[in-house]
């Protein structure tokens, strides 16, 4: 079998694009984004997320992990910081995004339909730093840790 390190993470996400094959049933939660761990190895993790309209993340990094996410259904908007401000990029179903270990972004469902996405992290997530954008600069606000915050 090919090592995940030599495999494209977006391709790995694509292997989990069909919610009917997941080990956990897809669900939507009105109170907060729903997420579930689909697969975990010593190297990487695969997560499923569902997003109702208006749900999203804070501005965050992935604690030094590289990753990718694939929009399986609906549409998500990813915002990254460029030139001291947030720049949006819409991703429709079938679109995905790869990112390196220093990537900072926020993701949200700005549409009027539910959305579903699959996320792959290498190495597995152990912590994430949440940020505020203040006067065009990122300011660390909180460090969220695996097993505590999610």
Secondary structure as the mmCIF struct_conf table of DSSP 4:
data_model
#
loop_
_struct_conf.conf_type_id
_struct_conf.id
_struct_conf.beg_label_comp_id
_struct_conf.beg_label_asym_id
_struct_conf.beg_label_seq_id
_struct_conf.end_label_comp_id
_struct_conf.end_label_asym_id
_struct_conf.end_label_seq_id
HELX_RH_3T_P HELX_RH_3T_P1 UNK A 4 UNK A 6
BEND BEND1 UNK A 7 UNK A 7
HELX_RH_AL_P HELX_RH_AL_P1 UNK A 9 UNK A 14
TURN_TY1_P TURN_TY1_P1 UNK A 15 UNK A 16
HELX_RH_3T_P HELX_RH_3T_P2 UNK A 19 UNK A 21
BEND BEND2 UNK A 22 UNK A 24
BEND BEND3 UNK A 30 UNK A 32
STRN STRN1 UNK A 34 UNK A 40
BEND BEND4 UNK A 42 UNK A 43
STRN STRN2 UNK A 44 UNK A 51
TURN_TY1_P TURN_TY1_P2 UNK A 53 UNK A 54
STRN STRN3 UNK A 56 UNK A 56
HELX_LH_PP_P HELX_LH_PP_P1 UNK A 57 UNK A 58
STRN STRN4 UNK A 59 UNK A 60
TURN_TY1_P TURN_TY1_P3 UNK A 63 UNK A 64
STRN STRN5 UNK A 66 UNK A 73
BEND BEND5 UNK A 74 UNK A 74
STRN STRN6 UNK A 75 UNK A 82
TURN_TY1_P TURN_TY1_P4 UNK A 83 UNK A 84
STRN STRN7 UNK A 85 UNK A 92
TURN_TY1_P TURN_TY1_P5 UNK A 93 UNK A 94
STRN STRN8 UNK A 96 UNK A 99
TURN_TY1_P TURN_TY1_P6 UNK A 101 UNK A 102
STRN STRN9 UNK A 105 UNK A 108
BEND BEND6 UNK A 111 UNK A 113
STRN STRN10 UNK A 115 UNK A 122
BEND BEND7 UNK A 123 UNK A 123
STRN STRN11 UNK A 127 UNK A 134
TURN_TY1_P TURN_TY1_P7 UNK A 135 UNK A 136
STRN STRN12 UNK A 137 UNK A 145
TURN_TY1_P TURN_TY1_P8 UNK A 146 UNK A 149
#
